[in-house]
């Protein structure tokens, strides 16, 4: 059993590598999309926070990009795979390889075994779940959403399922093609113009001005959590730079939000306490996102309603 023994990865093979780890048939994506589109709020609340319902839809389009994202240990999966022979000299990796061998874990695929070990040792990059976004849109009714950090598609997908107009932005130009595929594959042609994603630096947009032509009644987004995860197209910042970044964007988004609209931010507790609490006061509602135990920080979805 061997895989790329020289450990040198041709970047053109990234999609092939991700497909070998996760093979998701398109008909399964279509079934999942249709099932989610018909779920009630009660259905969604009953499936549990760790349910993987909807994850195949996201990963069909964005799994490769998730593998490119650098986690809080400073490497992404492709980095690990490139240097795997060096990592295999480490005792903790040797222990896990032995465990996999003795317990028949991923015997048929060394790539899947490496991905399993990478997840245990370095954590995996989470995507905002479609089910969580559906719950938000059903609990807090809206007609137009703006999302300046649209990430891996969960909030766009949920908005499309509920026929809610959605405008998303992201600095990562590598996402654009897959968003185009998702929109064309899964959204009816006459509804596509209401669901858009544009490559842009969210810090460059004047949302108060933008709202004059797109009067949004919900901000629903999940900004980067400082340097915990580094996405392609972004870079590390100092604590002071992050604070200024958050303040500028949050205040601009709030300015453009319609009165009576909802301001909904998924972020870790540190950013809530140091930035959001000072800007807007205590949130009016919040809920904890249940996720992998490998992440050592809590993250909530915080909700404010802009008063008349």
N, C-alpha and C positions, 0 to 999 in steps of 0.2 A: 504494500500500500504506500503510494508516494504521490506527492503533489508539488510540482514546481520545485524540485529539489535545490535549484540554485537560488530560490526565494526572490528572484528578480521579477517584479510584476510589470508587465506591459500595461500602461494605463488604458489601452484600448480594450483590455480584457476585464475591466471592472464590472461591466454589465453581465458578462458571462459568469464571473465569479458569484455575483449576487443571485443570478438565476439558478446556479447550482446549489446555493444554500437554501433558497426558497423558490420553489416552482409553483406558481399560482395560475391556474387556468382562468381565462377571461370569463368563461361561463359562470364560474364560482363568484367572480366579482359582480357580475350582473345579478345573480341571485341574491347576493348579500345586499347590494344597492336597493333592490326591490323590497326585500324584507325590512330593511331599515326605514325605507320611505313610508312604510305602513305601520310602524311602531307607535304606540301611544306613549304618553308620559309614564303611565303606570308600567307598561312593558319595559321601558328604559330603566326605570328605578329598580325594577326587580331583577335585572340581569347581573348586578354586582359590579363593583369598581374594577375588578381584575378580569372581567370578561374580555375576550379577544374579538367579540363581534365587531366587525368593521375594520379590523386591522389588516385583513387581506386586501381590502380595497385600497387602503393607503399604501401598503407595501408593494402592490402591483405596479404602482407608478413611482414611488419615492424610496424604495428600499436601498437602492444603490447610493442615493444621496445621504441617507441616514448613516450608511457605512463610511462615508467620507467625512462625517462630522467628528470633530475632536472632542472627546469627553474630558471629565475633570482630572483624569490621570495623564493628560497631555498627548494622547495618541488616538488615532482612529483605527478601525479594523484593518484597513489596507496597510497602515504603518506596521501593525502587529504581524500581518501576514508577510510583509516584506522582510521583516527581521526575525521571523519565527525560529530560525535555527539558533539565533542568539538567545531568544527567550526560552528555548527548550533546555538550555544549560542551567536555568534557574530551578531551584529545588521545588518551589511551589507549582511550577508548570509541569515538572517531571511527575509530581504527585498526582496532578489531575490527569495527565496522560495515562498513567498507570491505572488510575480509577476507571477511566473510560474503557481501557482495554480489558480490565478484569470484569467490568459490568456490562460489556458488550454495547457501550454507548457509541452510536454513530460509526459502527464498524465498516459500513459501506461507503462512508464519505469522510475523508480526512478534513475537507473544508468545513463540513458541519461540525466536526469535532473541535476544530480550531475556533470556530465561531462560538460554540458553547463555552469553551475555556476563556475566550476573550471576554464574554459577557460576565462570567463569574469573577474574573480578576480585575477588569477595567470598567465594567458597567456597560450598558447599552443606551443608545440615544432614544428617548421616548418621543412619540408623536402625540399630539393632542387628538384624543379619540373622537370619532364621529359621534359616538353615543353621548359623550359629554356635551358636545356642541348642540346636538338635538335637544337635550334636556334644557340647556340654557335658552334656546330659541322658543321652546314650548312654555317655559316658566315666565319668561320676560318677553312678551310679544313685541315684535318690531316689523318694520317694512323694508328698511335699508340698513345694511351693516357696513362698517368700514373696519378694515383689519390691516394695520401697517406692518405686521410681521406674520405673513400668512403661512410660512413654514411648510409643513408636509400635507396640507390639504384637508384636514379634518373639518375645519370651520367652513371652508368653501363648500365641501361636499354636503354638509348638513343644511346649509342655506339653500343650496340647489334643490335638495330633497323637499324642502318646505316651501319652495317657490318664493323665497326671500331674496331681494336684490342684494348683491354682494360686490364690494370693491376691495381687492386685496393688493398689497404691495410687499415686495421682498427684495433685498439687495442681492440675493444669490441668483445670478443669471442662469445657473445650471438647472434651476427649477422650472424655467419658463416652458421648455418643450414638453415636459411631463404634465404640466398644468393644461397645456393646449390639448394633449392627448386625452386627459381625463374629461375635460369639458366636451370635446367632440365625441368621445366614446359614450358618455353616460347622461348627458343633458340633451333634452329635446332641442332640435334646431331653433325653434321659435322662442326658446327661453335662454339661449346662450348669451345673448347680448346683455342680460341682466346679471351675469356671473363673469367677472373679469379679474385677471391677475396681471399686474404690471411690474416689471423689474424697475425698482427705484430705491434710492436711499430714503428711508422714511423720515430721516432727520432734515431732509431738504424740502419737505412739503409743508405748505401753510394750510393747515386743515380748516381754519376759519374761512379762508378764501375758497378752498375746495368745496366747502359746504354750500356755497352760493349756487352751485350747479348740481350738487348731489347732497341734498339736505338729509343727512343720516340721523336715524333715531336710535342707533346702537353702535357703540365701540365694543368690539369683542376681539381680543388679541392676546397673544402670549409672547411678550418680549424676551430677548435673550437674558439669561440670568447671570449678568456680569460675565466673568470669564469661566463659568462652570462648563459651558459648552461653546465651542467655536465653530461656526458654520462657514462654509465656503463663501467668500465674498466679504467676510467680516474679519475683525482683528481684535487682539486684546487691548483693553483700555485700563487706565489707572482708576482707582476708586473715585477720584474727583471727576474724571472724565465721564465715568458711568453716571454719576449723580446728575451732572449737567445734561447729559444725553436724555435720561429719563424725564427730568423736569421739563425740558423743552418740548418733548413729544407729548407728554401727558397733558400739559397745559394747552398746547395747540389743539389736541384732539378734543379736550373739554370745551374749548371756545367754539368749535364747530358743531358740537353735539346739540341737537334740538332740545328745547325745554321739554321735560317729561320723558326724555330718552334715557337709556341705560348705558352706564360706563362700566364695562366688565373686563377685568384684567386678571390673567393667570400669571402669577409670579411667586417667587419664594418669599418667606416671611421677612427676610432682611430688607428687601426692596420695599415691601409694604410699610415696614416700620420707619425706615429712614427717608423715604421719599413720598409715597402715596398718602400716608397718614398726615404728614405735614401739609400736603397740598389740599387735601379734600376732607380731612377728618376721618372719623371712624366709618368704615363701610357699613352699609345698611343690611347687607347679607353676605355670606361667604359659605363655601363648602370645600372640604379637603379632597384633593385628587388622590385616589388610591393608585399606586404604581409599584414598580419593582422595588424590592427591599434593598437592592444594591445602592440606591440613591440615599445619601446620608442627610438629606435636607427635606423639609416639608414644603409643599407648594399648595396654595389655595387658589380658588377663583374668588375674587373680591368684586362686589357689586355695589355701585352707587346709582341713584336716580337723580338726574338733574332737575331741580325744582323749577316750577313755573316762575 
